[in-house]
Amino acid sequence: MDRTRMNLPDIDPDLPVLIAGPTASGKSALALDIAARQGGVIVNADASQVYDCWRVITARPSAEEEAQAPHALYGHVPHDAEYSAGHWLREVLSLLKGPDRVIIVGGTGLYFTALTEGMADIPATPAAVRAEGDALSLEALRAELDTETARRIDLQNRARVQRAWEVLKATGRPLASWQDGTPPPALPLQGCTAMVLNSEKDWLETRIRKRFGLMLEQGAMAEIEAMRDRFDAALPSCKAIGVPELMGYAQGRLTLEEAKERAAVATRQFAKRQRSWFRARMKDWHQVSLA
């Protein structure tokens, strides 16, 4: 990694490090570099990389990379298990209390804001309410949200909209109200080194397309075949970018070129949403410019 071209902040070896950034921006490489220089355990903050069924497709660190430094919260959740920002936060809190300094890296902005801004202790959603929400359209879910909650969330993101709807339905209290009662953060920004990786769209687009080709070479289709009989499009694990597209190819519904193009478009759109979140919610983080 060419650190000379990056405007990295001074990194205190005694403080936790947070590295956020869009997909394919080089976050994992930077985390490994810091761990090699200063020590620490690398902790996953990517919602897709928690599942045990995908390594190559979600660009989890390779076995060789994991051997270079301790890693945590990667591939530790079954494909059909429920897992949320709340689950992740509880696991990270236990790591923060451990003996090793943490280097938390990923692209799921909600995880980082839960850690550094606090997270409301919202009761779990009953299965019946979840099933009712699953049966509704995105438009129907949005129509029932209160104005303030609708203003705060990405209304194009079905998972976020349904979560807000479920909270309202299950508790009778809007998600925005729960958020306003959020307790103090577990890790305030002043207690860590927090960085956001920023890049030009064209630079990132090139890396996205190159990385998808590498995934195919490294065994992405083997992962797809291994999950073929367990694939469920409704599960969060099966919505990881690249999975629906390559499963479509495996099932004969798409050509390989169609799958690659659809995955590239989906990744580009996802990266755009990530950058929007980082700009809106991480203005006080150190901004690291990439090539």
Secondary structure, 3 states (H helix, E strand, C coil): CCHHHCCCCCCCCCCCEEEECCCCCCHHHHHHHHHHHHCCEEEECCCCCCECCCCCCCCCCCHHHHCCCCEECCCCECCCCCCCHHHHHHHHHHHHCCCCCEEEEECCHHHHHHHHHCCCCCCCCCHHHHHHHHCCCHHHHHHCCCHHHHHHCCCCCHHHHHHHHHHHHHHCCCHHHHHHCCCCCCCCHHHCEEEEEECCHHHHHHHHHHHHHHHHHHCHHHHHHHHHHHCCCCCHHHHCCCHHHHHHHHCCCCCHHHHHHHHHHHHHHHHHHHHHHHHHHCCCCEEEECC
